[in-house]
Amino acid sequence: MPFYTYQAATDEHCDYCKHGFDVLQKFSANPVAFCPECSNRVKKIISAPNVVSGKAHLTTDKKAEQKGFTKYKRAGKGVYEKTAGKGPKYISGD
């Protein structure tokens, strides 16, 4: 579930909604309309998404295949060998 940031939509606000607050909610959930502290109107703030870099979360071949991914490992210079999932057995840059 993603976090959404809400901030005061009007000049009437408390310290809580003036600077904004985060809410963990389902993507399909209705947006928050009122501040939980002062009951004044709030609006959803659009911000840049968080991007994860580095190690992949699907670390095992079994997990990758269960989630519908194909996993490759480096077999040589410019050559990758499939370890899980569907797809060609080898990928080559040639």
GIKA-V678755 format. One record per backbone hydrogen bond with DSSP energy under -0.5 kcal/mol. CO is the residue of the C=O (numbers start at 1). NH is the residue of the N-H. E is the energy in kcal/mol with one decimal. If there is no record, write none. Layout:
BEGIN
co={CO/CO}
nh={NH/NH}
e={E/E}
END
This chain:
BEGIN
co={2/4/5/6/7/11/14/15/17/21/23/23/25/26/33/35/40/41/41/43/45/51/57/60/61/62/63/64/65/71/71/73/76/76/78/79/79/80/81/84/89/91}
nh={25/23/45/21/43/13/18/19/8/6/4/25/2/29/42/39/35/9/10/7/5/53/59/64/65/66/67/69/68/83/84/81/78/79/93/75/76/91/73/71/82/80}
e={-1.9/-2.8/-3.2/-2.4/-2.8/-0.7/-1.9/-1.1/-2.6/-2.9/-2.8/-0.7/-0.6/-1.1/-2.0/-1.7/-2.9/-2.3/-0.6/-2.2/-0.6/-0.5/-1.5/-2.1/-2.5/-2.5/-1.7/-2.8/-1.4/-3.4/-1.4/-3.0/-0.7/-1.5/-1.9/-2.8/-1.4/-2.5/-2.6/-2.1/-3.0/-2.9}
END
